[in-house]
Amino acid sequence: MTYVIGAPCIDVMDRACVDECPVDCIYEGERTLYIHPDECVDCGACEPVCPVEAITYEDDLPDGQEAFLADNARFFDQPLPGRATALGSPGGAAKLGAIGADTELVATHPRT
């Protein structure tokens, strides 16, 4: 089980959740943030600090946000545009910095 970042984060990326995360499992794409499902320890520290309520526990995803569960995992499991290989499990977002790419779901999402 893990927490998921949904559509309300797209084009916002407040990053309060990044500062709050004790295990550094929230990675920055080009237009949104992604929680690594294997690195997340389900502590929930990120959820209450999100100003746009984009973070939810996977079992509590709002209607219409279900696709973001698989999409958060896809960010790590499949090569992103401009990258030859998948990110995998880098072991922390801080050392990577901004990735500068998004999954297809996010990249094709209407701009806000």
C-alpha positions as a printed NumPy array, in Angstrom:
array([[  0.   ,   0.   ,   0.   ],
       [  1.147,   3.537,  -0.665],
       [  0.125,   7.132,  -1.022],
       [ -0.607,   8.523,  -4.477],
       [ -0.343,  11.997,  -5.982],
       [ -3.266,  12.763,  -8.28 ],
       [ -4.301,  15.377, -10.822],
       [ -4.605,  18.359,  -8.448],
       [ -0.778,  18.485,  -8.257],
       [ -0.304,  18.831, -12.014],
       [  1.164,  22.264, -12.807],
       [  1.15 ,  23.179,  -9.084],
       [  3.984,  21.186,  -7.448],
       [  3.913,  23.012,  -4.119],
       [  6.634,  20.701,  -2.695],
       [  5.483,  20.991,   0.945],
       [  5.105,  17.21 ,   0.827],
       [  8.722,  16.812,  -0.303],
       [  9.924,  18.801,   2.702],
       [  7.744,  16.719,   5.047],
       [  8.618,  13.251,   3.699],
       [ 10.993,  11.492,   6.125],
       [ 12.19 ,   8.914,   3.555],
       [ 12.719,  11.179,   0.509],
       [ 10.379,   9.152,  -1.723],
       [  8.643,  12.008,  -3.556],
       [ 10.228,  12.678,  -6.934],
       [  9.793,  15.689,  -9.187],
       [  8.727,  15.296, -12.791],
       [  8.234,  18.18 , -15.184],
       [  4.616,  19.002, -14.282],
       [  3.87 ,  16.967, -11.155],
       [  5.367,  15.037,  -8.25 ],
       [  5.371,  11.24 ,  -7.929],
       [  5.539,   9.006,  -4.845],
       [  7.733,   5.94 ,  -5.275],
       [  5.476,   3.021,  -4.27 ],
       [  8.348,   0.843,  -3.011],
       [ 10.158,   3.576,  -1.09 ],
       [  7.049,   5.032,   0.596],
       [  6.679,   3.773,   4.176],
       [  3.014,   4.81 ,   4.427],
       [  3.655,   7.25 ,   7.257],
       [  1.129,   9.743,   5.869],
       [  3.209,  12.817,   6.711],
       [  2.819,  14.174,   3.174],
       [ -0.968,  14.058,   2.984],
       [ -1.993,  16.809,   5.441],
       [  0.567,  19.344,   4.182],
       [ -0.573,  19.222,   0.536],
       [ -2.357,  22.54 ,  -0.096],
       [ -4.339,  21.178,  -3.065],
       [ -5.277,  17.823,  -1.465],
       [ -3.586,  15.893,  -4.276],
       [ -2.202,  13.154,  -2.01 ],
       [ -4.402,  10.29 ,  -0.924],
       [ -3.967,   6.783,   0.336],
       [ -4.332,   4.366,  -2.574],
       [ -7.507,   2.802,  -1.148],
       [ -9.087,   6.26 ,  -0.785],
       [ -8.51 ,   7.663,  -4.276],
       [-11.347,   9.979,  -5.299],
       [-13.521,   9.042,  -8.262],
       [-11.736,   9.793, -11.498],
       [ -8.263,   9.595,  -9.929],
       [ -7.801,   5.807, -10.042],
       [ -5.452,   5.974, -13.046],
       [ -2.898,   7.854, -10.966],
       [ -2.168,   4.783,  -8.817],
       [ -0.641,   2.897, -11.745],
       [  0.755,   6.116, -13.179],
       [  2.839,   6.862, -10.057],
       [  4.412,   3.394, -10.382],
       [  4.844,   3.819, -14.15 ],
       [  7.023,   6.897, -13.534],
       [  9.62 ,   4.566, -12.006],
       [  8.997,   1.311, -13.897],
       [  9.075,   2.492, -17.522],
       [ 11.519,   4.709, -19.417],
       [ 10.379,   8.32 , -19.541],
       [ 10.714,  10.543, -22.61 ],
       [ 14.371,  11.39 , -23.119],
       [ 15.596,   8.53 , -20.906],
       [ 16.873,   5.199, -22.175],
       [ 16.069,   3.271, -19.001],
       [ 13.52 ,   3.349, -16.201],
       [ 14.386,   5.16 , -12.974],
       [ 13.823,   2.024, -10.927],
       [ 14.377,   2.544,  -7.206],
       [ 17.024,   5.265,  -6.902],
       [ 16.833,   5.289,  -3.099],
       [ 15.931,   8.926,  -2.655],
       [ 14.761,  11.891,  -4.669],
       [ 17.195,  14.508,  -3.357],
       [ 20.229,  13.047,  -5.075],
       [ 18.421,  12.944,  -8.453],
       [ 16.831,  16.377,  -8.408],
       [ 14.107,  17.247, -10.911],
       [ 13.662,  14.565, -13.56 ],
       [ 12.284,  16.933, -16.213],
       [  9.9  ,  14.379, -17.729],
       [  6.475,  12.959, -16.961],
       [  4.409,   9.912, -17.724],
       [  2.1  ,  10.057, -20.739],
       [ -0.94 ,  10.515, -18.477],
       [  0.516,  13.677, -16.973],
       [  2.218,  14.969, -20.122],
       [ -1.065,  14.862, -22.03 ],
       [ -3.182,  16.255, -19.203],
       [ -4.685,  19.654, -20.076],
       [ -2.644,  22.579, -18.761],
       [ -4.133,  24.451, -15.837]])
